[in-house]
């Protein structure tokens, strides 16, 4: 944790220098990107600066406590307990700020919801999840932007991609990455039998432009006619975009907009998020032991939650939390689950990182 905090502080200070550089100040795009990233790091960086100052002060007081001068020893003995107490309070704040991983304080993310096994019922469940997250975002005063959607004839979604922005958005939603299972009686089921279907959710931090160096030479761009259910422009104009990243093989397709340029802009945003996530996953694999100790590991093959409609029950399998208020949760009241996950994560961090207080 200390290494991560040092990296974040170094990046924060580098951005401070950039924002005073005339070359950056004169370039509106670069300045805006630097200011946005600087703002997202400010709370954590300033808190860690205060922690370091207090650590230095405590070290000096402990040295004074060993002095041969009686006045210095008396002053150290009187000031040391308060300094340690203040540092402990800041340390708790730092733990809270870092819950959810290195990207916890990001204010923008991309969410991808895909129907899994279960056919039309799975697509309807994917739509339920989309509606749930949209309502939750509204309650949190987050901004929601629909990037891409593949609807079905029955009103479900094969997949849907949205961007969310706001304070605490990635910390809360990062715990949603994984497999979601639903148990209910489909409307088309004549005999009243309960069916099980699934959907997967992936939540990716949306990086700043400066964090992912993506050049046109890094990917192949294909332009084609849009297809599937949609507006009158479908199959009439070559507005759909497909980007294929050469190094990783990641493919992003976008046809939601009538404008080719708008589709390209959205596709690039999603590709950058997937690339950032890809490289982060590679780095995280090197620290697998630490990741396994955290709830929000982001293992998307993991079944994280079950939604049981007949019993009005939702169960989060990672912390064995069961709530009989599925109707409220689907209406956007996700806080009882996210708060419990964050609290569990906080306790795990406090135990595993206690050595950093020395």
C-alpha positions as MATLAB code, in Angstrom:
seq = 'XXXXXXXXXXXXXXXXXXXXXXXXXXXXXXXXXXXXXXXXXXXXXXXXXXXXXXXXXXXXXXXXXXXXXXXXXXXXXXXXXXXXXXXXXXXXXXXXXXXXXXXXXXXXXXXXXXXXXXXXXXXXXXXXXXXXXXXXXXXXXXXXXXXXXXXXXXXXXXXXXXXXXXXXXXXXXXXXXXXXXXXXXXXXXXXXXXXXXXXXXXXXXXXXXXXXXXXXXXXXXXXXXXXXXXXXXXXXXXXXXXXXXXXXXXXXXXXXXXXXXXXXXXXXXXXXXXXXXXXXXXXXXXXXXXXXXXXXXXXXXXXXXXXXXXXXXXXXXXXXXXXXXXXXXXXXXXXXXXXXXXXXXXXXXXXXXXXXXX';
ca = [
       0.000    0.000    0.000;
       2.827    2.400    0.817;
       4.356    1.861   -2.646;
       1.023    2.615   -4.298;
       0.590    5.782   -2.244;
       4.093    6.933   -3.179;
       3.278    6.373   -6.864;
       0.036    8.334   -6.610;
       1.747   11.218   -4.816;
       4.549   11.295   -7.397;
       1.980   11.402  -10.207;
       0.069   14.173   -8.408;
       3.236   16.257   -8.059;
       4.139   15.628  -11.701;
       0.701   16.923  -12.714;
       1.237   19.991  -10.538;
       4.419   20.712  -12.486;
       2.663   20.105  -15.805;
      -0.107   22.546  -14.939;
       2.511   25.283  -14.470;
       4.272   24.434  -17.736;
       3.480   27.121  -20.368;
       3.388   24.462  -23.098;
       0.617   22.615  -21.238;
      -1.254   25.746  -20.159;
      -1.442   26.939  -23.773;
      -2.891   23.602  -24.942;
      -6.531   23.472  -23.817;
      -6.905   19.709  -24.253;
      -3.750   18.769  -22.363;
      -4.512   21.276  -19.615;
      -8.055   19.954  -19.183;
      -6.851   16.337  -19.020;
      -4.114   17.206  -16.514;
      -6.531   19.210  -14.347;
      -9.095   16.395  -14.378;
      -6.554   13.773  -13.324;
      -5.015   16.153  -10.772;
      -8.447   16.682   -9.242;
      -9.137   12.954   -9.020;
      -5.850   12.415   -7.127;
      -6.021   15.502   -4.901;
      -7.823   14.053   -1.886;
      -5.606   10.966   -1.656;
      -2.350   12.818   -2.384;
      -2.953   15.611    0.119;
      -3.974   13.126    2.779;
      -0.802   11.101    2.203;
       1.316   14.260    2.324;
      -0.142   15.002    5.758;
       0.554   11.421    6.830;
       4.213   11.712    5.760;
       4.645   15.032    7.566;
       3.268   13.538   10.764;
       5.480   10.460   10.370;
       8.541   12.713   10.147;
       7.345   14.680   13.172;
       6.827   11.465   15.168;
      10.317   10.264   14.245;
      11.784   13.543   15.494;
       9.774   13.408   18.719;
      10.924    9.836   19.362;
      14.506   10.952   18.863;
      13.952   13.856   21.269;
      12.505   11.415   23.807;
      15.983    9.821   23.976;
      17.727   13.188   24.469;
      19.931   13.944   27.474;
      18.109   17.288   27.742;
      15.253   16.995   30.257;
      13.185   19.764   28.587;
      13.363   18.032   25.198;
      12.300   14.728   26.743;
       9.388   16.383   28.523;
       8.214   18.102   25.331;
       8.487   14.876   23.349;
       6.562   12.926   25.970;
       3.760   15.503   25.960;
       3.438   15.880   22.166;
       4.076   12.319   20.963;
       0.716   10.741   21.974;
      -1.288   13.438   20.182;
       0.863   13.180   17.042;
       0.433    9.391   16.962;
      -3.324    9.784   17.427;
      -3.557   12.288   14.568;
      -1.507   10.021   12.304;
      -3.764    7.071   13.162;
      -6.818    9.120   12.126;
      -5.193   10.025    8.817;
      -4.181    6.396    8.281;
      -7.806    5.315    8.675;
      -8.817    7.954    6.108;
      -6.155    6.634    3.722;
      -7.466    3.097    4.122;
     -10.948    4.296    3.252;
      -9.657    6.196    0.215;
      -7.767    3.173   -1.127;
     -10.554    0.618   -0.693;
     -11.333   -0.815   -4.108;
      -7.767   -0.813   -5.382;
      -5.438    1.644   -7.024;
      -8.200    3.148   -9.160;
     -10.633    3.550   -6.271;
     -10.855    7.332   -6.505;
     -11.484    7.586  -10.210;
     -14.570    9.595  -11.058;
     -15.278    7.963  -14.425;
     -15.805    4.374  -15.488;
     -17.252    2.228  -18.267;
     -19.725   -0.563  -17.459;
     -20.404   -3.453  -19.832;
     -23.398   -5.740  -19.182;
     -23.775   -8.891  -21.274;
     -26.488  -11.527  -21.314;
     -25.125  -14.986  -20.482;
     -26.761  -18.393  -20.488;
     -30.530  -18.361  -20.624;
     -31.519  -16.974  -24.021;
     -34.250  -14.333  -23.991;
     -34.584  -14.555  -20.223;
     -30.875  -13.746  -19.810;
     -31.285  -10.725  -22.105;
     -34.235   -9.522  -20.020;
     -32.134   -9.946  -16.878;
     -29.337   -7.892  -18.469;
     -31.965   -5.174  -19.025;
     -32.985   -5.449  -15.351;
     -29.374   -4.934  -14.290;
     -29.024   -1.928  -16.585;
     -32.160   -0.354  -15.111;
     -30.933   -1.101  -11.570;
     -27.557    0.569  -12.134;
     -29.142    3.536  -13.891;
     -31.509    4.139  -10.953;
     -28.634    3.700   -8.490;
     -26.604    6.265  -10.439;
     -29.495    8.718  -10.318;
     -29.724    8.333   -6.533;
     -25.971    9.025   -6.297;
     -26.211   12.054   -8.618;
     -23.860   10.446  -11.138;
     -23.941   11.232  -14.826;
     -24.898    8.291  -17.071;
     -24.182    8.100  -20.799;
     -25.381    5.205  -22.954;
     -22.521    4.260  -25.276;
     -23.845    1.185  -27.062;
     -26.761   -1.238  -26.836;
     -27.878   -4.412  -28.635;
     -31.596   -4.836  -27.888;
     -33.719   -7.948  -28.413;
     -37.263   -8.168  -29.749;
     -38.658   -8.848  -26.263;
     -37.111   -5.700  -24.812;
     -33.989   -7.267  -23.356;
     -30.342   -6.477  -24.022;
     -27.796   -8.848  -25.518;
     -25.253   -6.352  -24.280;
     -25.164   -2.734  -23.228;
     -22.279   -0.368  -22.533;
     -22.551    2.824  -20.530;
     -20.221    5.452  -19.117;
     -20.727    6.810  -15.615;
     -19.149    9.820  -13.965;
     -19.297   11.242  -10.452;
     -17.772   11.223   -6.992;
     -17.099    7.684   -5.765;
     -18.455    6.065   -8.926;
     -15.655    3.569   -9.564;
     -15.162    2.614   -5.901;
     -18.814    1.579   -5.584;
     -19.329   -0.012   -8.982;
     -16.021   -1.905   -9.153;
     -17.546   -4.520   -6.848;
     -20.173   -5.270   -9.516;
     -17.689   -6.963  -11.867;
     -18.495  -10.642  -12.106;
     -21.241  -13.138  -12.826;
     -24.812  -12.303  -11.797;
     -27.416  -15.093  -11.623;
     -31.197  -14.745  -11.591;
     -33.797  -17.295  -10.438;
     -37.401  -16.580  -11.421;
     -40.415  -17.794  -13.381;
     -40.267  -16.307  -16.905;
     -43.457  -14.738  -18.261;
     -43.388  -17.302  -21.081;
     -43.264  -20.234  -18.629;
     -46.751  -21.817  -18.631;
     -46.072  -24.350  -15.861;
     -44.678  -21.870  -13.378;
     -41.230  -23.447  -13.179;
     -38.318  -21.400  -11.891;
     -35.580  -20.846  -14.463;
     -31.980  -19.840  -13.853;
     -30.151  -17.521  -16.225;
     -27.151  -15.269  -15.992;
     -25.448  -12.074  -17.077;
     -21.940  -10.744  -16.653;
     -20.898   -7.262  -15.614;
     -17.495   -5.671  -16.235;
     -16.632   -2.289  -14.723;
     -13.537   -0.638  -16.162;
     -11.910    2.591  -14.964;
     -12.007    5.144  -17.761;
      -8.437    6.396  -18.067;
      -7.322    9.898  -18.852;
      -5.932   10.442  -22.331;
      -2.408   10.788  -20.945;
      -2.578    7.338  -19.314;
      -3.168    5.279  -22.455;
      -1.009    6.213  -25.410;
      -3.225    5.110  -28.292;
      -2.189    6.122  -31.797;
      -4.030    5.431  -35.076;
      -1.158    3.137  -36.065;
      -1.912    0.945  -33.023;
      -5.229   -0.317  -34.352;
      -7.069   -1.206  -37.555;
     -10.231    0.756  -38.286;
     -12.994   -0.906  -40.310;
     -16.098    0.966  -41.461;
     -19.280   -0.934  -42.296;
     -23.062   -0.594  -42.482;
     -24.923   -0.760  -39.199;
     -27.165   -3.794  -38.678;
     -29.822   -5.097  -36.328;
     -32.831   -3.333  -34.738;
     -32.577    0.412  -34.697;
     -33.371    3.606  -36.538;
     -33.876    4.337  -40.208;
     -30.158    4.773  -40.818;
     -29.521    1.055  -40.336;
     -27.987   -0.616  -43.397;
     -28.171    2.621  -45.396;
     -24.966    4.427  -44.433;
     -21.509    3.153  -43.587;
     -21.441    4.660  -40.099;
     -20.517    1.667  -37.940;
     -16.952    1.381  -36.677;
     -14.819   -1.595  -35.670;
     -11.413   -1.081  -34.037;
      -8.934   -3.942  -33.687;
      -5.933   -3.324  -31.447;
      -2.910   -5.004  -32.987;
      -0.902   -5.789  -29.849;
      -3.671   -7.226  -27.681;
      -6.246   -8.336  -30.247;
      -8.972   -6.389  -28.406;
     -11.892   -5.575  -30.724;
     -14.458   -2.817  -30.186;
     -17.488   -2.308  -32.441;
     -19.776    0.710  -32.292;
     -22.895    1.442  -34.359;
     -25.194    3.228  -31.925;
     -24.823    6.658  -33.526;
     -25.765    7.773  -37.042;
     -22.514    9.694  -37.272;
     -19.342    7.798  -38.127;
     -17.294   10.329  -36.175;
     -19.420    9.895  -33.029;
     -19.153    6.126  -33.286;
     -15.381    6.413  -33.663;
     -15.100    8.676  -30.599;
     -17.137    6.248  -28.487;
     -15.197    3.236  -29.777;
     -11.888    4.883  -28.872;
     -13.147    5.612  -25.329;
     -14.133    1.976  -24.839;
     -10.916    0.675  -26.400;
      -8.833    2.861  -24.081;
     -10.752    1.585  -21.040;
     -10.293   -2.033  -22.116;
      -6.597   -1.481  -22.796;
      -6.094    0.189  -19.433;
      -7.893   -2.704  -17.767;
      -5.870   -5.256  -19.762;
      -2.528   -3.792  -18.693;
      -3.737   -3.344  -15.117;
      -4.814   -7.002  -15.005;
      -1.336   -8.014  -16.180;
       0.231   -5.952  -13.423;
      -2.228   -7.230  -10.836;
      -1.435  -10.833  -11.755;
       2.045  -10.224  -10.399;
       0.460   -9.406   -7.053;
      -2.056  -12.261   -7.033;
      -1.724  -12.990   -3.313;
      -2.711   -9.445   -2.433;
      -5.575   -9.409   -4.901;
      -7.046  -12.613   -3.530;
      -7.301  -10.965   -0.114;
      -9.581   -8.262   -1.490;
     -13.277   -8.584   -2.234;
     -13.095   -6.435   -5.326;
     -10.688   -8.644   -7.221;
     -12.600   -8.186  -10.463;
     -12.610  -11.871  -11.378;
     -15.363  -11.797  -13.978;
     -15.722  -15.568  -14.192;
     -16.769  -15.582  -10.541;
     -20.466  -15.802   -9.682;
     -20.751  -12.943   -7.263;
     -24.496  -12.547   -6.710;
     -27.836  -14.345   -7.020;
     -31.195  -12.604   -7.453;
     -34.105  -14.847   -6.401;
     -37.452  -13.332   -7.401;
     -39.868  -15.817   -5.753;
     -38.244  -15.191   -2.350;
     -37.537  -11.469   -2.956;
     -33.968  -12.399   -1.994;
     -30.531  -11.278   -3.119;
     -27.337  -12.993   -1.977;
     -23.804  -11.704   -2.417;
     -21.663  -14.838   -2.293;
     -18.363  -13.080   -1.588;
     -19.359  -12.018    1.921;
     -22.329  -14.372    2.460;
     -24.718  -11.439    2.657;
     -28.414  -12.221    2.126;
     -31.100   -9.530    2.011;
     -34.832  -10.054    1.523;
     -35.359   -6.777   -0.285;
     -34.733   -7.621   -3.929;
     -37.497   -5.263   -5.055;
     -35.770   -2.321   -3.357;
     -32.362   -3.252   -4.739;
     -33.654   -3.525   -8.303;
     -35.148   -0.064   -7.782;
     -31.665    1.344   -7.303;
     -31.135    0.891   -3.555;
     -27.779   -0.865   -3.905;
     -26.187    0.899   -0.945;
     -26.817   -1.897    1.621;
     -24.757   -4.232   -0.567;
     -22.010   -1.807   -1.610;
     -21.636   -0.500    1.960;
     -21.238   -4.070    3.274;
     -18.638   -4.906    0.608;
     -16.661   -1.747    1.321;
     -16.787   -2.421    5.081;
     -15.509   -5.962    4.553;
     -12.745   -4.688    2.282;
     -11.805   -2.033    4.856;
     -11.409   -4.664    7.589;
      -9.265   -6.828    5.312;
      -7.027   -3.894    4.434;
      -6.587   -2.832    8.042;
      -5.433   -6.311    8.955;
      -3.105   -6.881    6.020;
      -1.572   -3.383    5.926;
      -1.089   -2.765    9.644;
       2.686   -3.098    9.219;
       2.737    0.132    7.200;
       1.938    2.076   10.361;
       5.408    1.362   11.772;
];
